[in-house]
Amino acid sequence: SIAKWEGFHWQPMGIGIWDPTFIDLAGGCNFLQEYKGKLFAGGSFGGAGGTSIPTASHYADNIAQWDTTDWYPLSVPYGGFNNSVTALGVYHNKLYIGHFGGNAEDASGVITAHGIARWNDTVFSACGQLSGDFPPWGYFGAKAFAVYQDKLIAGGFFTAIDGTPYGSYSGIASYNDTVWSAMGNGFNNSVYSLIVFNGELYAGGTFTTSRDGSTALNHIAKWDTATASWQQVGEGLNDSVFALAVDSVHNTLLAGGAFTQTGLGASAKHLAEFNGTNWQELGGGTNRDVQALYYKDSNLYVGGNFTQVGGTTTANLIACWGWHNPTKVEELGMRNEETQTSNPKSQIPIIGLAKRLEEIFLPNENEPILLPRSSSSLKLL
């Protein structure tokens, strides 16, 4: 249930992540984060890598690290968490982990870490105890991280930290490496995604208003430093926002989620962009929820539960919107040779390969694509 994209093809990463209890079922990877030159994966699984399933030395409780050749647990034996990992982020040279459990375990033993913990490349440590869920969920934990004004911002399923009264931290809080602070009166439901865009902090989620109901927010909000409050972003969207990204070329904010319309009733099928005033559908949208967005090299990569993108194109859970088709989302890595030959839009119009860094320059694009030096695609070029 995990693979890497080589520019033209998907490649396996060892034997992936797995569940030792149900050997025929793959483990679930929900989050990826680079930290100190390694790739970390978090989700719902019991092991990662090795030569077979199960491999005793590769048991990994819901979090694992990739060292360019294989997956390993963070600590031996049984390093990890007693429930699903729900978020990963880096702040002040430490890896922060959101999770739905109460404990973290490494070689030194078990620590209490409700909903959030941090990793310093050797051991886990607690950095606050999250509590208080949004009914009817019944669980709590950090779901998203961002760094804003040199503070760690955590959003998710929680309403209190370190025993404070219910509602003290309603879905979001900031951390300065020592203490947690509230951000306004928070939200009336959970935060799923955080991003900094043009120096401002944005949050997306299941919320519809501020916690006290005084401000309509419609699933996406912007932090106003001057008033220390959350403000609506345009007209908002009609259902949950699960992912946020920034189109750095066009300087626009992008959102993916369960929504199907803007707050004004215009079509926005699970994928939308904000033009500074209003939200509008991007690339024809998708037929089901969008769960993840990633923007790189003028391309937007979209992951979710969809099977169709752009209105008519078949796509199995992942797609790309970018330079090769600026009006539609297309399936990533699944077009057959016949389609590529008969449809010029599916071909890759490479016009320049710079020798020093082996940058690939495309028509009408200022920024090059950079492929890893070990990439088989780069060798082919």
N, C-alpha and C positions, 0 to 999 in steps of 0.2 A: 504493500500500500504506500510505497514511496519510490520516486524515480527522479532522474535529472534530465533536463532538456539540453541537448547538444547542438541546438541551432536548427537542426533538421529532423532529429529523431529523439525519442525517449529512450533512456538507458537505465537499467536497474542499478540500485545502490546496494551491493551485496545481496543477501537474501531478504533484505528489508526489515521491517518490524513485525512482531508476531505475538500471538497469545498462546502461552504454553498449556493452557487448560483446554482450548479448542484449537487443535493443531491445524485443522483444515480451514480455519478462519484467519484472515489477516488482522493484525492489530490496526488500530485507527490512529493516524497521525493528524493532528489538528493544527499544529503551529511549528514554524521553523524560525530559528534565530542564529545569526553568526555571533560568536563570542570568542575572543582571543584566538582567532584563526581557525576555529572549529565550527562545524554546523551542529546545532542542537535541535532535536525534535521532541515535541511534547504531544501527548494525547492520551489515548486509552489503550495500553498494551502492557505486556508482561516481559517482553524480551526483544532484543534487536541484534541483528547480525549473527555471526558464527557460521559454522559449516553445515548445520542442520537444525531442525526445529524439534525439540528444544536443544540448545547448547548451554550447559550448566553455567559456564563463565560469562554468558551473555544475557542472563536474566537482568532486566532493567524495568523498574516499576514506573511506567508512564513517562519516562524521560530518558533520552540516550544522546550520545555524541558520535559524530562521524569524523574519522581522522584521515580522510581521503581514500582509504582502502576498505574500511569496515566500520560497523556500528559497535559501540561499547557502552556499558553502564557508566554513570558518573563516578560511582564508588563501588567497590567490591567488598562484601557481597550485598546484593539486593539494594543498591542505591536508588533512591527515588521517593515516590509519594504513595500514600495509601488510597488515592483516588485520582481521577482524571486530571491531567494538566490542562489548564484552560487559557494560559497566556504566557508569553516569554518576552522579555525586554532587557535592555542593558542600561545601567545608570551608575555613574561613578566607578566604572571598571568592575562592576559586579553584575552577575546574571540574576534577574528577578523572575520568579516563577509564580504564576497564579494557578490555583488548583482548587478542587472541590473537596479536598480531604482535610484532616486535622493534624497529620504527622508527616515529617520528612525523616528519611533515614540515610545515613552514610556510614563509613567505616568506624566512626567514633560513637555511633549509637543513634537513638531515636530522639528527635526534638519535637515539641509541640509548635505547630505553625499553621494556624487555622486560616486557610484561604490564600496565603501568600508566604513566600520564603525567598531567600537569596543564596546564591552559590558563589564562592570566591575562588573556584578552581580546585578546592581541597575539601571543604565541608559546607554543609547547609547552616544557615542561622535564621532565627526569627526576626521579623522587622515589624511586628504588629500582629494582633489577632483579630481577624475580621469576623463579624457575626451579623445576624439579622438579615433574613432574606426578604424578597418581594413575593408575597403570596401570588399564585399558588405554588411557586417553584419548590420550596422546601429545602434549598441548599444555598450555600454562599461561597464566594470566592472572587478573586480578581479575574476579569475577562479581557482587559486591554490595558496597555501601558503606552505612555508617551513621555518625552522629556520636554519640559516647557519652562523657560526662565530659570534654568538650572535646578529644577525640581522634578521629581518623578511623579507623574500623574497616573493614578490607578483608577480604572472604572470597572464596574461589574455588578455582581449580585451581592450587595451588602448595604447595611444601613447604620452600622456601628463599628468602632474600632477600639480594642483594648477596654471593653466593658462600658463604653460611653452609652448614654441613653439611646433607645431606638430612634432612628431618624437623624442622628447627629451628623452622619456622613451618608447621605442618601444617594448611593450609586457611584459616588466619585469623591476623591480626596487627593491632596498633594502631600509629598514627603520630601523633606530636606536632608535626608540621611540621618536624622535624629528624631524628629517628631512629625506626626501627621496633622494636617490642617484641613478644615472643611473648605469647600469651594461654593460660596453662596449657600442656598438651602437645598442644593442638589436637585434630584429628579424624582418623579413619581413612579419610576420603574427602572429597569436595568440598563446599563451602558455596555455596548458590545464592541465599539470601535472608537479610537482616539487618533487624531492626527494634528500636526502643526502645519498650517498653510499661511504663507505670507506673514509669518510671525505671530499668528493668532491660533488659539487652541479650539478645535472642533470636536464634538462628541456625537456619536450616533448610537441608537439603540431602540428599545421597545417603549421608551418613555414618550408621553404626549404633552406633559406640562412640567413646570417646576414642582418641587415636592409639595408646596403649599397651594398649588393650583392657580397661582396669580398670573403666570406667564404661559401662553400656549406655545409649544415648541415643535410639535408634529415630527418627532423621531430624530431630529437633528438640531444641534444648538451650538452657539459660539460663545466663548467666555469673554465677557466685557470687563477688562481690568479696572477701568475707571469707576464702574458702579459695583464691582465685585458680584456680578450676577450673570446668569445665562440668558442669552437672547436668541430669538428665532432666526433661522437662516432662510431668507426668502419666504415662500409660502410653506416650506417643508414638504414632507411626503406622507402618503396615506397609510403606511404600514412600516414595520421595523426596518431599521438600517443596520446591517450586519458588518459592513466593510466600508472603509474610506481610503481614498488614494488621491494623489495630486498629479495632474498632467503638467509636467514641468515645461513642456514645449509651448503649450497654449495657456499656461498659468490658470488652470481651472480646477475646481474641486470636483471629485467624482465620488459617487455613492452606489453601493450595491446592497440588495436586501430582499425583503418579502413584499415590498411596495409594488403597486401596479399603476399608480397615478401620482401626480404632483398634488400639492395641497389645493390647487385651483381646479383639479379635475382633468388635467391634460394627461395623455398616455405617458407612462414611464414604467415600462415593464421590467422591473427588477434592476435596472441599470440606468443611471442618470448623471448629468453634469450640471453644475451651477454656473450660470453666466454672469454672476455678480448681482443679478436682480431676481431671476426666476430659475426654477429647475426645468430641465428638458430631457427627454429620452435620448439615450446614446446608442447609436448603431443598430437600432431596431430592437434592442433589448433581448431578453431571454424568456423562455416559457415557464421557468420555475426559479426558485430562490437563488440569488447570488450570495455566496458565503465568504469569498475572498477576492481581493483586488491587489495587483502589483504592477507598477508602472516602471518600465526600463527601456532605454534605447528607443524611444518614441513609440513603444508598443504597450498597450494595456492588456495584461493577462488576467483572465476572469475565471474563477472557480466556483462551483456550486452544485446544485441538485438538478440542473437543467439538462435537457436532451436536444434542445433546439435553440438556435441563436439567429439574430438578424431577421426573424420572421419566418424563414424557410430553410435555413441551413441546419443539417443534423450535426450535433456536437455532444460528445459524451463527457459531461462534467467539467470540461476545461476548454477555453477558447481564447483567441487573441484578437484584439482590435487595434489596428495600427496602420503603418505606411502602405501595406500591400492592398488595403481596401478601406478607404477613409470613411465609408458610409455604412459599414456593416461589420458586425462581429462574425468571425469565421472560426471554424474548428481548428484546433492547434495540433498539427502533426498527424492528421488522420486522412488527408486527401490522397487518393490513389494516383498512380501514374497516368491513367487515362484522363482524369480530371485535370491534372497539372498540365498535360499536353494540350488539351482542348480549350482550356480556359487561361488566357494570358494573365489574368489577375492573380492566378494561383502560383505563377512562376516568380522567381526571385531575381529582380533586375539589378544584379551587382555590377557596378560600373568602375569601382576602384578598390584596390587592396594596397594600403600603405605599408611599406616594408618595415619601418622601424618598430611600430607597435602592432603591425598586421591588423590595422583597423579596416573595417568593411564600410565603404561609403556608398549610400544609396541615392537614387534620384530625389531631388527636392528635400533632402534632409541635411540639416547642419551638423547633427551629432552622429558619429559612427557607431556601428555595432562592434563590440569586443567579444570575441570567443576565446575560451581558455586555450592556452598553448597545447594542452593535451587533447583538445577536441579533434575527433576524427573528421568533422565537418571542415575545420580549418585546414587540416592536411589535404583534404580533397580540393579546396580552393587553391 
